[in-house]
Amino acid sequence: MTIAPIIAVNALDLQQVNKLHQCIILTNKQKYKKSMLKHIVMWRYKDGAEGKSPLEHAQWMKQNLEALVGVVPEILGLEYGIDQMSTPASYHGVLTVVVADAEALKRYANHPEHLKIVDYASRVTESRVVVDYTL
C-alpha cells in the first residue's frame, strides 16, 4: 500500500514563504537596480492589413516575440499581452521586455530575429507607443 504524503500549510508557513519571496525580490532589485531597463511597447493594428484582423496580428506578434526568449541573449524577461476589453481607448497588444541597460536594448533592437518582427509590425501597425524606464 502506498501512502501519499500530506503537506499541511499553516499561517506561519505562509508568512515564512512570503518573507522569503520578498527577500528574493529585494535581492534581484539590488543586484540589477542600477542598470535594469524595462521596455514597453503597445500597438494598434490595422484591420485587414495582410488579410488579417487586429486579433490575428496580435496573436502573430505574441507567438513571434515570445519565440525571441533564448534566441536574443539580452532578454532577461519578456511578456506579450493581448487586449481583452476592446474599448475605444484600447491597444491590441502590449510588450514588456526587461534588459540589463540601454546598450542591451540597442542590441536587442538590432538583433536579426527582432528585425524580422519589426518589419512585419511596420506593415500592419496603425499606431504604436513606447516607454522605457529604469527599474
C-alpha positions as CSV (number, residue, x, y, z in Angstrom):
1,M,0.0,0.0,0.0
2,T,1.4,3.4,-1.0
3,I,0.6,6.4,1.2
4,A,0.7,9.8,-0.5
5,P,2.4,12.5,1.6
6,I,0.2,15.1,3.0
7,I,1.5,18.7,3.1
8,A,0.0,20.9,5.6
9,V,0.4,24.7,5.3
10,N,-0.4,26.8,8.3
11,A,-0.3,30.5,8.7
12,L,3.3,30.5,10.0
13,D,4.5,28.6,6.9
14,L,2.7,31.1,4.6
15,Q,4.4,34.0,6.4
16,Q,7.8,32.4,6.0
17,V,7.2,31.8,2.3
18,N,6.1,35.4,1.8
19,K,9.2,36.7,3.7
20,L,11.5,34.5,1.5
21,H,9.7,35.7,-1.6
22,Q,10.2,39.4,-0.6
23,C,13.9,38.7,0.1
24,I,14.4,37.3,-3.4
25,I,12.7,40.3,-5.0
26,L,14.8,42.7,-3.0
27,T,18.0,40.8,-3.8
28,N,17.2,40.9,-7.5
29,K,16.4,44.6,-7.4
30,Q,19.6,45.4,-5.5
31,K,21.6,43.3,-8.0
32,Y,20.2,45.0,-11.1
33,K,18.9,48.3,-9.7
34,K,21.5,50.5,-11.3
35,S,21.1,49.1,-14.8
36,M,17.9,47.2,-15.5
37,L,15.7,48.7,-18.1
38,K,12.1,48.0,-18.8
39,H,10.9,48.5,-22.5
40,I,7.2,48.7,-23.0
41,V,5.5,48.9,-26.4
42,M,1.8,49.0,-27.3
43,W,0.3,48.5,-30.7
44,R,-2.9,49.2,-32.5
45,Y,-3.1,47.0,-35.6
46,K,-4.8,47.8,-39.0
47,D,-7.9,45.8,-39.6
48,G,-7.5,43.9,-42.9
49,A,-3.7,44.5,-43.3
50,E,-2.3,41.5,-45.0
51,G,-5.7,40.0,-44.8
52,K,-5.8,39.7,-41.1
53,S,-7.8,41.1,-38.2
54,P,-6.2,43.0,-35.3
55,L,-6.6,40.0,-33.1
56,E,-4.7,37.8,-35.7
57,H,-1.9,40.4,-35.8
58,A,-1.7,40.4,-32.0
59,Q,-1.6,36.6,-31.9
60,W,1.2,36.6,-34.6
61,M,3.2,39.2,-32.6
62,K,2.7,37.3,-29.3
63,Q,4.0,34.0,-30.9
64,N,6.9,35.6,-32.6
65,L,8.0,37.9,-29.8
66,E,7.8,35.2,-27.2
67,A,10.0,33.0,-29.5
68,L,12.8,35.5,-29.1
69,V,13.4,34.3,-25.5
70,G,16.5,32.2,-25.6
71,V,17.4,33.5,-29.0
72,V,18.2,37.1,-28.2
73,P,20.6,36.9,-25.2
74,E,19.8,40.4,-24.0
75,I,16.3,39.5,-23.0
76,L,16.1,39.0,-19.2
77,G,12.3,38.9,-19.2
78,L,9.6,39.2,-21.9
79,E,5.8,39.2,-21.8
80,Y,3.2,40.0,-24.5
81,G,-0.4,40.6,-23.7
82,I,-3.4,40.7,-26.0
83,D,-6.2,43.2,-25.1
84,Q,-9.3,41.6,-23.7
85,M,-11.6,44.6,-23.3
86,S,-11.7,46.1,-26.9
87,T,-12.6,49.6,-25.7
88,P,-12.1,52.6,-28.0
89,A,-9.0,53.5,-25.8
90,S,-7.5,50.0,-26.1
91,Y,-4.4,49.0,-27.9
92,H,-4.5,45.5,-29.3
93,G,-1.2,44.2,-27.8
94,V,1.4,45.2,-25.3
95,L,5.0,44.0,-25.0
96,T,7.1,44.3,-21.8
97,V,10.8,43.4,-22.1
98,V,13.5,43.7,-19.4
99,V,17.1,44.1,-20.4
100,A,20.2,45.0,-18.4
101,D,20.7,48.5,-19.7
102,A,20.3,50.9,-22.7
103,E,23.2,49.2,-24.6
104,A,21.4,45.8,-24.2
105,L,18.2,47.4,-25.5
106,K,20.1,48.6,-28.6
107,R,21.5,45.1,-29.2
108,Y,18.0,43.6,-28.8
109,A,16.5,46.2,-31.1
110,N,19.1,45.4,-33.8
111,H,19.1,41.6,-33.5
112,P,18.2,40.0,-36.9
113,E,15.3,37.9,-35.4
114,H,13.8,41.0,-33.8
115,L,14.2,43.0,-37.0
116,K,12.0,40.4,-38.8
117,I,9.2,41.2,-36.3
118,V,9.8,44.9,-36.7
119,D,9.4,44.5,-40.5
120,Y,6.0,42.7,-40.0
121,A,4.8,45.2,-37.4
122,S,5.7,48.2,-39.6
123,R,3.3,46.8,-42.3
124,V,0.4,46.1,-40.0
125,T,0.6,48.8,-37.3
126,E,-1.9,51.7,-37.2
127,S,-0.2,53.3,-34.1
128,R,2.4,52.5,-31.6
129,V,3.6,53.9,-28.2
130,V,6.8,53.2,-26.3
131,V,8.0,53.8,-22.8
132,D,11.5,52.8,-21.5
133,Y,12.4,53.3,-17.8
134,T,15.0,52.1,-15.3
135,L,13.8,49.7,-12.6
